[in-house]
Structures are given as C-alpha cells and as structure tokens.
Amino acid sequence: MRKLFMLPHTLLLCAGLALGSMVYAADGTPIAMDKTLHDMLPENIKNHGYINLVTDAHYPPCEVFAEDNKTMLGFEPDLWDALGKVLGVAVKPVSIDFDGLIPGVKSGRYDMAMECISDSLEREKQVTFVNYAYATNEVYTLAGNKSIVSDPLSLCGLKVGVQSGTDFQHAVTEIFSPNCVKNGKPAINVTTLPSADAVLLALYSGRIDFVLNDAAAAAAIKKAAPRPIRTVTMPLMPRYYLGIVVKPDNQQLAQALLGALKVLWDNGEYDRIMKKWDLDPVKLEQPGINLFTTRPM
C-alpha cells in the first residue's frame, strides 16, 4: 500500500512530553499519561523518553508531508501523537521507503512502524502487529478507460502496476490472475515498481491500465491526479487489518501500545481521529494483537 505525492523523505521530531503532565487533543479533550502503561514500556524507551517510529510519509490519508515538507499530516500521525501522550513519551518519526519499514523494525533500528501496514500471515511470521483499523481496496484507472467494470474478469490480460513489497502485488498474483486463468482468460500482466509514486505516474502516462489502492485514499488521489481517474469496487477484493509493527520479542512495547489504544477507544479520541479523516467505515471495533490469525475475517 503506499505513497501518493512526490515529496522528499524528511525527519520530523515531535515535541517531548513531560511525564505526568496534562496534554490536550485538538478538540480540547485532555489526554493524561497513564503511569501503569508508561511503566510497561521497555527500559530503553523510558530512559530515552521517546519511541523511534518509521513510516513512509507519502500516503494520505494515512500520512503525508505538509507543504513545508517537514510536518507529517494524516490520521496515523494524529494516532501516534495520542499514543505518545497516553504512554508519556515523545514519538520521533522518520520517513523511508516502504519496503524498508519491516526490515528496519526487525533489525532493531526502529522501535515500531506505522504506514497503514496490512497484517498478513507472512508478515506475522516476521513481526508482531498491534491492530487499529481495517483497510479495503479498489481498482483505480483512468476515467477514460471504460473496459474495467465490477466484474473481476474485466481485468484479465490488462497491465497492472504494483509497488514491490505490498499486499497489492499478492492480490493480483494470488487472487485476480488465478481467477482469470480458471475462467479461461489471460493472466494479468504485472509491472513491479519501486514506489507508489512510480506506480501512479505509470497509470497517468498510460503505461499500465490500472492499479490497486486503498479505498480510503480515493479522494486524496483523485484530487492530486493530473488526469481524471475513477475507482471500481469489485468482488474478490481482499479486506485487511492494519497495524503497528513491532519486533516479535518486544512484547513489552506491543502490550503497552495495545493498552494505550484501548484508552483511546474508551475516551473517544480514536473515534474523533477517524471522524476527522472521514474514516468511520474502516474503524476497528476493538484493537488487538495479530488479528489476521487471532481474529480472522
């Protein structure tokens, strides 16, 4: 899943939080540090006073750089700021390419990753997910392309662009192309590209016929697109859980994050954030750990 705008990767350091201080959400709702959850954090995070977070800030409404190319905006920055307030630590995000997020967490370079990362069995073998939302996908194509309709077989034999390392690639190769072959149609021709910027540019230039992307991103993509595009919802499109990624052996952090998410669920801040970004349809009823396997859809 990833990137919509061609902006440079930039480091954003969030302001530190004084332990025990009261801080406020944008609507004036106080969010206090929860000392019990703070004490659950790994010692290195408590000693530093911050969490190192890695993202790929080119994917609204999840996160994107503002016009200053420094400030990160989106529902996830709002969410990780609120999590930091509950946990009584700052959050220091850095933006890198999407395919480096999970390796960066696995290596210990970063404490956690957030970038609307979809939970899957393959990924759960590498990292732990602390889940906080759903994701649904749609087909994106140029408005002038009328050949793509709600029937998945209308994709057969066409050219799709996918960003390497994303679940969009798996959806094409493991769901849609096999469906074509099963029905006597040609498989979908896949072009793998290094970034979502490159995928969208290939669509705008006509080098590919369609892309898969999150349904929640449609408004932002349409607004930024240099050519009119349309989206198509169709059967077989997978639904995912989204989650914060942490190392499997970092259960202290995973449980602290889960506890902080539950606080945000209970005090209404999660609902406010999702409503602010028009994401009510993908709200999760309750957060959880590795929901792909523990609460399968």
RAPEFEN-V640489 format. One line per field, one symbol per residue. ss: DSSP state (a for helix, b for strand, c for the rest). phi: phi as a letter, one per 20 degrees, with the letter a starting at -180 (. if undefined). psi: psi as a letter, one per 20 degrees, with the letter a starting at -180 (. if undefined). A space follows every 10 residues. Layout:
BEGIN
ss = ???
phi = ???
psi = ???
END
This chain:
BEGIN
ss = cccccccccc cbbccccccc cbbbcccccb bbccaaaaaa ccaaaaaacb bbbbbccbbc ccbbbccccc cbbcaaaaaa aaaaaaaccb bbbbbccaaa aaaaaacccc cbbccccbcc aaaaccbbbb bbbbbbbbbb bbcccccccc caaaacccbb bbbcccaaaa aaaaaaaaaa aaccccccbb bbbccaaaaa aaaaaccccb bbbbaaaaaa aaaaccccbb bbccccccbb bbbbbbbccc aaaaaaaaaa aaaaaaccaa aaaaaaccca aabbbbbbbc aaaaccc
phi = .rkddecffc ecdfffdffn eeccffenff cefefffgff fggfffffnb deddbcecbf efabfffflc fecqffgfff ffffffemce cdecdcfgfe ffgffgfnfc fbccaleefb fffffdbddd ebaebcdced bfgfeefecf fgffefmedd dcefndffff fffdcffgff fgemdfffed decfbfgfff ffffenfcea cdbfffegff fffeffcfcc dcebfmffdc edbfdcfged fgfgffffff ffffffenfg fffffgdldg fdfefbfadl fgdebfe
psi = prphqnqqpq pppqqqpppi qprqrhjipp oqpohghghi qqhhghghjr poppanlkmq jfqqqahikg ppqrhggggh ghghggikrr pnqqpaqgii gghhghijhq hrqpllpppr gghiihrppo qirrpqrrpp rqhioihoai ohiiipirpq pqpqjrihgh hghifgghhg ghjkqqrpop opqiqhghgh hhghijhrhr rqrphiiggg ghhipiqprr qppqripqqq qqqpprqhjl hggghggggh ghghghjihg ggghghjlkh ijqpgqrapl ihhhmq.
END
